[in-house]
Amino acid sequence: MLDIFVCEDNPIQRKTIVQTIQNIVLMEDLDMQLIFDTQDPYALLEKVKNSQNTGVYFLDIDLNSNMNGMKLAQQIRLSDPRGFIIFITAHSELSYMTFQYRVEAMDFVLKDNPAEAKVKIRECLLKSMERYTLTTNRTHKVYTLAAGGRKISVDYDDILFFETSGNIHKIILHAKNRQMEFPGTIKELAGTLDGNFVRCHRSFLVNKNNIKEIDAKNRIIYFTNGETCLMSTRMMKEL
């Protein structure tokens, strides 16, 4: 299910947007729900932080606040990196700012043409549902972790191995192109992943699909990007 959020400081316009969204969700029988509408960007952020679902966000740019719609979108991205952001505005000339703020907006909906705005809102909702369905139905899975106040999703296919960190109760995820440290233990993690992840050492949990070579004599595992990790004699047989 997708959660829908609206942030618009004009109460009349916000009511129109909300009614339009609710009508489209009902008529199209979309797996979505309107969670929250407000004029306060800070109140919306609190709701987003507590949401467990991917969101669709309809944001005005000028919110008569010290946080405009672009800055709000930046903060949303920290909590919901896969969310769908749509700006509803009377300022089409500000569309270039999405690149400056790096918020990856799906679309711009202009307020000055109500009939066209309804059509665009419908298109955005249908497109969001389509993309979300494709993502969740892909054959490969996604591992989501919390690090530095952000939710980060990494495809299982990109994960090489997990390693116990030198920092207590921390794990390092080694992906093909980056590393991330987050709270947890190898023992706890081993019970949450699928059968492609195998414990090869008390300090390592490896994705066997990304192993390039195993040196059994020296108990070293080589991965597709050149990284290595250790393998214990006791756990060698299972691997």
C-alpha positions in Angstrom: 0.0 0.0 0.0 1.1 3.6 -0.7 0.5 6.4 1.8 -0.5 9.8 0.4 0.5 13.1 2.0 -0.5 16.7 1.0 1.2 19.9 2.1 -0.6 23.1 0.9 -0.9 26.3 2.9 -4.1 27.5 1.2 -7.0 25.7 2.9 -9.4 26.0 -0.1 -6.8 24.7 -2.5 -5.8 21.9 -0.1 -9.4 20.8 0.2 -9.8 20.7 -3.5 -6.5 18.6 -3.9 -7.6 16.2 -1.2 -11.1 15.7 -2.7 -9.5 15.1 -6.1 -7.1 12.5 -4.7 -9.8 10.7 -2.7 -12.1 10.5 -5.7 -9.4 9.1 -8.0 -8.3 6.5 -5.5 -11.9 5.4 -5.1 -12.7 5.4 -8.8 -9.5 3.7 -9.9 -9.6 1.3 -6.9 -5.9 2.1 -6.1 -4.0 0.4 -3.2 -3.4 3.8 -1.6 -4.7 5.8 1.4 -4.7 9.5 2.2 -2.8 9.6 5.5 -2.3 13.3 6.2 -3.0 16.8 4.8 -1.7 20.0 6.4 -0.3 23.5 5.8 2.6 22.8 8.2 5.7 21.1 6.6 7.1 20.2 10.1 3.9 18.4 11.0 4.1 16.4 7.7 7.7 15.4 8.4 6.7 13.9 11.7 4.0 11.9 10.1 6.4 10.7 7.4 9.0 9.6 10.0 6.4 7.4 11.6 5.1 5.9 8.4 6.0 2.3 7.5 4.9 2.6 3.8 6.3 4.2 0.7 4.6 7.6 0.2 3.2 9.8 -2.5 3.7 13.5 -1.7 1.8 16.4 -3.2 3.7 19.5 -2.1 3.2 23.2 -2.7 6.5 25.1 -3.2 5.6 28.3 -1.4 4.3 27.3 2.0 4.6 30.6 3.9 7.1 28.9 6.2 10.8 29.0 6.7 10.7 25.6 5.0 9.6 25.7 1.4 8.3 22.7 -0.6 11.8 22.0 -2.1 13.4 21.9 1.4 10.5 19.7 2.6 11.1 17.3 -0.3 14.8 17.1 0.7 13.8 16.1 4.2 11.2 13.6 3.0 13.9 11.9 0.9 15.9 11.2 4.1 13.0 9.1 5.5 11.5 7.8 2.3 14.1 7.6 -0.4 11.8 5.6 -2.7 8.8 7.9 -2.3 7.1 9.8 -5.1 7.2 13.6 -5.0 4.8 15.8 -7.0 4.9 19.6 -6.7 1.6 21.4 -7.0 2.3 25.1 -7.7 1.5 28.3 -9.5 5.2 28.8 -10.2 6.1 26.7 -13.2 9.4 28.8 -13.6 10.7 27.1 -10.4 10.8 23.6 -11.9 14.6 23.9 -12.5 15.0 24.1 -8.7 14.3 20.3 -8.4 17.7 19.7 -9.9 19.3 22.2 -7.5 17.7 20.5 -4.5 18.2 17.0 -6.0 14.8 15.8 -5.0 13.9 13.7 -8.1 10.4 15.0 -8.5 8.0 12.9 -10.5 6.0 15.9 -11.9 4.8 19.4 -11.6 1.1 20.2 -11.5 0.0 23.7 -12.2 -2.8 25.2 -10.1 -3.9 27.8 -12.7 -5.8 25.3 -14.7 -8.0 23.2 -12.4 -9.3 20.8 -15.0 -5.8 20.0 -16.3 -4.6 19.7 -12.7 -7.1 16.9 -12.0 -5.9 15.1 -15.1 -2.2 15.4 -14.0 -3.0 14.3 -10.4 -4.7 11.2 -11.8 -1.7 10.5 -14.0 0.7 10.9 -11.1 -1.3 8.5 -8.9 -1.5 5.9 -11.6 2.2 6.2 -12.4 3.2 6.0 -8.8 1.1 2.8 -8.3 2.6 1.3 -11.5 6.2 2.0 -10.5 5.6 0.8 -6.9 4.1 -2.5 -8.1 6.9 -3.1 -10.5 9.5 -2.5 -7.8 7.9 -4.7 -5.2 7.3 -7.5 -7.7 10.8 -7.7 -8.9 12.4 -11.1 -8.5 15.3 -9.7 -6.4 14.7 -8.5 -2.9 15.8 -5.3 -1.1 17.4 -4.9 2.3 16.6 -1.7 4.1 18.7 -0.4 6.9 18.8 2.7 9.1 22.0 4.7 9.1 22.7 8.3 10.1 19.1 9.1 10.4 18.3 7.8 6.9 16.6 4.7 5.5 18.8 3.2 2.9 17.7 0.3 0.6 20.2 -2.0 -1.0 19.3 -4.7 -3.6 20.3 -8.2 -2.4 22.1 -8.6 -5.7 24.5 -5.7 -4.8 25.4 -7.0 -1.3 28.7 -8.8 -1.0 28.9 -9.5 2.7 28.2 -8.3 6.2 31.0 -7.8 8.7 31.0 -7.2 12.5 32.3 -3.7 13.1 35.0 -2.6 15.5 32.3 -0.4 17.1 30.2 -2.4 19.5 26.8 -3.7 18.3 27.4 -2.4 14.8 27.6 -4.2 11.4 29.2 -3.1 8.2 27.4 -3.8 5.0 29.8 -4.3 2.0 28.0 -3.6 -1.3 29.5 -3.6 -4.7 30.0 0.2 -4.7 29.8 1.3 -1.1 30.0 0.4 2.6 27.5 1.4 5.3 27.6 0.9 9.1 24.4 0.3 11.0 23.2 -1.1 14.4 22.9 -4.9 14.9 24.7 -8.2 15.2 25.7 -10.9 12.7 23.7 -13.4 14.7 20.5 -11.4 14.6 21.0 -10.5 10.9 21.5 -14.2 9.9 17.9 -15.0 10.9 16.4 -12.3 8.7 17.9 -13.0 5.3 17.2 -15.6 2.7 19.2 -18.8 1.9 21.7 -17.0 -0.4 23.3 -15.5 2.8 25.6 -18.0 4.6 27.5 -17.6 7.9 31.2 -18.3 7.0 32.8 -16.9 10.1 31.7 -15.6 13.5 32.3 -12.1 12.1 31.1 -12.5 8.5 27.9 -13.3 6.7 28.3 -13.7 2.9 26.1 -13.5 -0.2 27.2 -16.7 -2.0 25.9 -15.3 -5.3 28.7 -12.7 -5.3 31.6 -15.0 -4.4 34.2 -15.2 -7.2 36.6 -17.7 -5.6 37.3 -19.6 -2.4 40.8 -20.3 -1.2 40.1 -23.2 1.1 43.8 -23.6 2.1 44.2 -20.1 3.4 40.5 -19.8 4.3 39.9 -16.6 2.2 36.8 -15.7 0.2 37.2 -13.5 -2.9 34.3 -11.4 -4.1 33.4 -10.1 -7.6 34.7 -6.6 -6.8 38.0 -7.8 -5.4 37.2 -7.6 -1.7 37.9 -10.5 0.6 36.8 -11.9 3.9 37.8 -14.7 6.2 36.3 -18.2 6.5 36.5 -20.4 9.5 37.4 -24.1 9.4 34.2 -25.0 11.3 31.9 -23.2 8.9 33.8 -24.1 5.7 31.7 -27.3 5.1 28.4 -25.5 5.2 29.5 -22.9 2.8 
